Amino acid sequence: MGRPPVIAPDKKIRVVLAVLAGEVSVSEAARKERVSEQSIHRWKADFVESGKVGLTAGRTGPSTREQQLEAEVAELTQALGEAHLEARVWKKSAEGRLGPSRTSR
């Protein structure tokens, strides 16, 4: 028996959605995609299980992307504060050597 064809994930999703919507039967989808009915059943089970996980987890907290962005904002805020302090130190140092600047009056 040969190796089963490689089906792209987006195509599997379309097939599973068509089966779930009742547009095609599992056997029709299997014939059309040249895979076993067992493969279609497995895709369907995986799809439904992934959906359960997503619904069970819910939106109890920030997503991973939100957490990444919040960490980046915190890091950039700290860097901005440090740069501001450094600029003030440089300005004070320059005033001590050159006298007060015209803009600081």
C-alpha positions as CSV (number, residue, x, y, z in Angstrom):
1,M,0.0,0.0,0.0
2,G,1.4,3.5,-0.9
3,R,1.9,6.4,1.2
4,P,-1.2,8.5,1.9
5,P,-1.4,11.8,0.1
6,V,-0.4,14.9,2.0
7,I,-3.4,17.1,2.4
8,A,-2.9,20.8,3.4
9,P,-4.5,21.8,6.7
10,D,-6.7,24.4,5.1
11,K,-8.1,21.8,2.8
12,K,-8.7,19.4,5.7
13,I,-10.6,22.2,7.5
14,R,-12.8,22.8,4.4
15,V,-13.5,19.0,4.1
16,V,-14.4,18.7,7.8
17,L,-16.6,21.8,7.7
18,A,-18.4,20.4,4.7
19,V,-19.0,17.1,6.5
20,L,-20.2,18.8,9.7
21,A,-22.5,21.0,7.7
22,G,-24.0,17.9,6.0
23,E,-23.0,19.1,2.5
24,V,-21.1,15.8,1.9
25,S,-21.0,12.4,3.7
26,V,-17.8,11.1,5.2
27,S,-17.6,8.4,2.4
28,E,-18.1,11.0,-0.3
29,A,-15.4,13.3,1.2
30,A,-13.0,10.3,1.5
31,R,-13.5,9.3,-2.1
32,K,-13.1,12.9,-3.4
33,E,-9.9,13.5,-1.4
34,R,-8.6,9.9,-2.0
35,V,-8.2,9.2,1.6
36,S,-9.8,6.6,4.0
37,E,-13.0,7.3,5.8
38,Q,-11.0,6.7,8.9
39,S,-8.8,9.7,8.0
40,I,-11.9,11.9,7.6
41,H,-13.2,10.7,11.0
42,R,-9.8,11.5,12.6
43,W,-9.7,15.0,11.1
44,K,-13.2,15.6,12.3
45,A,-12.4,14.4,15.8
46,D,-9.2,16.5,16.0
47,F,-11.1,19.5,14.8
48,V,-13.9,19.1,17.3
49,E,-11.5,18.4,20.2
50,S,-9.4,21.5,19.4
51,G,-12.6,23.5,19.5
52,K,-13.5,22.1,22.9
53,V,-10.1,23.1,24.2
54,G,-10.5,26.6,22.9
55,L,-14.0,27.0,24.4
56,T,-13.0,25.4,27.7
57,A,-10.0,27.6,28.1
58,G,-12.2,30.6,27.4
59,R,-10.8,34.1,27.8
60,T,-9.8,34.0,31.4
61,G,-6.6,35.9,30.8
62,P,-4.5,37.7,28.2
63,S,-3.4,35.8,25.1
64,T,0.2,34.9,24.6
65,R,0.5,37.7,22.0
66,E,-1.0,40.2,24.5
67,Q,1.5,39.0,27.2
68,Q,4.3,39.5,24.7
69,L,3.2,43.0,23.9
70,E,2.7,43.9,27.5
71,A,6.3,42.7,28.3
72,E,7.6,44.7,25.3
73,V,5.8,47.8,26.5
74,A,7.3,47.4,30.0
75,E,10.7,47.0,28.6
76,L,10.4,50.0,26.3
77,T,9.0,52.1,29.2
78,Q,12.0,51.2,31.3
79,A,14.4,52.0,28.5
80,L,12.7,55.4,27.9
81,G,13.0,56.2,31.6
82,E,16.7,55.3,31.7
83,A,17.4,57.3,28.5
84,H,15.6,60.3,30.1
85,L,17.7,60.1,33.3
86,E,20.9,59.8,31.2
87,A,19.9,62.8,29.2
88,R,19.4,64.8,32.4
89,V,22.7,63.7,33.8
90,W,24.5,64.8,30.6
91,K,22.7,68.1,30.6
92,K,23.7,68.8,34.3
93,S,27.2,67.8,33.5
94,A,27.3,70.1,30.5
95,E,25.9,73.0,32.5
96,G,28.6,72.5,35.2
97,R,31.4,72.8,32.6
98,L,29.9,75.4,30.3
99,G,27.6,77.3,32.5
100,P,23.8,77.4,32.2
101,S,22.4,76.9,28.8
102,R,20.2,79.6,27.2
103,T,17.2,77.3,27.2
104,S,17.4,76.5,30.9
105,R,16.8,80.1,32.0
